[in-house]
Amino acid sequence: MTDPAIEILPAATWPDRVARRLAERLRAEPALRPCPPPGETPAPLYASLVRLAGAGEVSFGAATVVLLDEYVGLDADDPARC
């Protein structure tokens, strides 16, 4: 595992950049378990992901998507945790 990197992206382009990176990860690891945040802030990201999925550039078919607010109260070894 590599150290996380912090990159500041322009407001106009961050959703597409992040969506493309997530799509790359999903192509490399289809059973990925992404844990996106809920709420309005990531809505542009979700719209970008929908566009990529509609274009056939990404599939969530084998992924397990767990929203961050869904893990409260789950045991540490529960498969639904990120």
N, C-alpha and C positions, 0 to 999 in steps of 0.2 A: 504494500500500500504506500502511496506517495503522500507527502505532506500536502495539506490543503493549500490552495493558492487563493489569494484575495485579488479580485479584479474589479475595478470600478467601470461600469458600462454606462454609456449614455442612455437616458430615459427612453429615447425613441427606438433604440435597437436592442435593449437587453432581452425582451421576450423572445425574439427570434434567435438570438445567440444562445440563450439558455436552452430553448427548445431543441435546437440543432445538436447541442452537446448531449442532452438527455437522449435524443434519438440515436446518436452514435453509441452511447452506452447500452441502449436497448438492443441495437443490432449486434453488439459484441456479446451481450449477456441478456438474452431474451427473458429469462426468468428473474430479472432484476426486481428488487422490492423498493421502488421509489417511495419516499415519504414526503409528498408535497404539503405545504402549509395550506390551511383553509382560508377563506375570506376573500376580500376584494383585491388585495394587493397583488396576488399572483394571477388574477383573472386574465391579463394580457398574455401571460405565459400559456395558460390553458388554451386560449384562442389560437396561439401559434401552434400548439401541439395538435389541435383539431385540424388545422390546415395541413400540417405535415401528414397526419393520419389519412385525411381525405385524398391526399396526393400519393398515398402508398409509400411514403418515405419512413414511416414508423408504425409499429404495431405494439399494442399493449396486450395482445392475446395471451402471452405466456407470463406476463408480469403480474405481480400482486401489488396493487396500489393501496397504501395505508395512509390515510390522512393523519397528520400529527396529533390532532385532538382525539383520535380513536384509541390511543394506547393507554390512556389514563386508567389506572387500576388493574392493568394486565400484569401477570407475573413476568419477571425478567426473561424467562425461557419460553414464553408464549409465542407461537409462530406468527402471530399478528403484529408483534412488535417490530420496529425498524432495527 
